Amino acid sequence: MSLLASNSKWSVRHLQRLFVRYTGQTLGKYVQDMRIRKSCEQLHHSQLKIITIAENVGYRHLESFNSVFKKIMGETVSNCIFFLISGALSAASSLLNGLKSNIIILLIS
């Protein structure tokens, strides 16, 4: 923020106020939200370990990552993984049930 302020000729405080006005949150909160959003994408689309995902999004300590994740998401990382797996299993089950119905209809026809 200091570098941006010096390049823009505005004060750091003025830039902070502008950021809050246009995003509704502080720069720190915005960065936290972006990190957690990126971690959710990685949890959903990869099989990386939680510690690896935490490091990928900028956390050096797993405890910090877990704390911020729970604060923002309202659930622990483990619960979110469980919900993702459950949702995937539920979707797969629905797909299989749909296929079974189609197969039965084809057999009856």
C-alpha positions as CSV (number, residue, x, y, z in Angstrom):
1,M,0.0,0.0,0.0
2,S,2.9,2.3,0.7
3,L,4.4,1.8,-2.7
4,L,1.0,2.5,-4.3
5,A,0.6,5.6,-2.2
6,S,4.0,6.9,-3.2
7,N,3.3,6.3,-6.9
8,S,-0.1,7.8,-6.8
9,K,0.8,10.8,-4.7
10,W,-2.1,10.0,-2.3
11,S,-1.6,9.1,1.4
12,V,-1.8,5.5,2.6
13,R,-4.8,6.4,4.7
14,H,-6.6,7.9,1.8
15,L,-6.0,4.8,-0.3
16,Q,-7.2,2.7,2.6
17,R,-10.4,4.7,2.8
18,L,-10.9,4.4,-1.0
19,F,-10.4,0.7,-0.8
20,V,-13.0,0.3,1.9
21,R,-15.4,2.5,0.1
22,Y,-15.3,0.5,-3.1
23,T,-14.9,-3.0,-1.7
24,G,-16.7,-2.8,1.6
25,Q,-13.7,-4.3,3.4
26,T,-10.2,-3.5,4.4
27,L,-7.3,-4.7,2.3
28,G,-6.3,-7.2,5.0
29,K,-9.8,-8.7,5.0
30,Y,-9.9,-8.7,1.2
31,V,-6.7,-10.7,1.1
32,Q,-7.9,-13.1,3.7
33,D,-11.1,-13.7,1.8
34,M,-9.2,-14.2,-1.5
35,R,-6.8,-16.7,0.1
36,I,-9.6,-18.7,1.6
37,R,-11.6,-18.7,-1.6
38,K,-8.5,-20.0,-3.5
39,S,-8.0,-22.7,-0.8
40,C,-11.6,-23.8,-1.3
41,E,-11.0,-24.1,-5.0
42,Q,-7.9,-26.2,-4.3
43,L,-9.8,-28.4,-1.7
44,H,-12.5,-29.0,-4.3
45,H,-10.4,-29.6,-7.4
46,S,-7.3,-31.3,-6.1
47,Q,-6.1,-34.0,-3.7
48,L,-3.4,-31.9,-2.1
49,K,-2.8,-32.1,1.6
50,I,-4.3,-29.3,3.7
51,I,-0.8,-28.0,4.8
52,T,0.2,-27.8,1.1
53,I,-3.0,-25.8,0.2
54,A,-2.4,-23.5,3.2
55,E,1.1,-22.8,2.0
56,N,-0.1,-22.3,-1.6
57,V,-2.4,-19.5,-0.5
58,G,0.2,-17.8,1.7
59,Y,-0.1,-19.3,5.2
60,R,3.1,-20.5,6.9
61,H,1.4,-22.1,9.8
62,L,-1.5,-24.6,9.5
63,E,-3.0,-23.3,12.8
64,S,-3.3,-19.8,11.4
65,F,-4.9,-21.2,8.2
66,N,-7.4,-23.3,10.1
67,S,-8.4,-20.4,12.4
68,V,-9.0,-18.0,9.5
69,F,-10.7,-20.7,7.4
70,K,-13.2,-21.4,10.2
71,K,-13.8,-17.7,10.9
72,I,-14.6,-17.0,7.3
73,M,-16.3,-20.2,6.3
74,G,-18.0,-21.0,9.6
75,E,-16.8,-24.6,9.4
76,T,-13.5,-26.4,9.9
77,V,-11.4,-27.4,6.9
78,S,-12.1,-31.1,7.7
79,N,-15.9,-30.5,7.8
80,C,-15.7,-28.7,4.4
81,I,-13.8,-31.6,2.9
82,F,-16.4,-34.0,4.3
83,F,-19.2,-31.9,2.8
84,L,-17.4,-31.8,-0.6
85,I,-17.0,-35.6,-0.5
86,S,-20.6,-36.1,0.6
87,G,-21.8,-33.8,-2.1
88,A,-19.7,-35.6,-4.7
89,L,-21.0,-39.0,-3.5
90,S,-24.6,-37.6,-3.4
91,A,-24.2,-36.3,-7.0
92,A,-22.7,-39.6,-8.1
93,S,-25.5,-41.5,-6.4
94,S,-28.1,-39.3,-8.2
95,L,-26.4,-39.9,-11.5
96,L,-26.4,-43.6,-11.0
97,N,-30.0,-43.6,-9.9
98,G,-30.8,-41.7,-13.1
99,L,-28.9,-44.1,-15.2
100,K,-30.7,-47.1,-13.5
101,S,-34.0,-45.5,-14.3
102,N,-33.0,-45.0,-18.0
103,I,-31.8,-48.6,-18.2
104,I,-35.0,-49.9,-16.7
105,I,-37.1,-47.8,-19.2
106,L,-35.0,-49.2,-22.1
107,L,-35.4,-52.7,-20.8
108,I,-39.2,-52.3,-20.5
109,S,-39.5,-50.7,-23.9
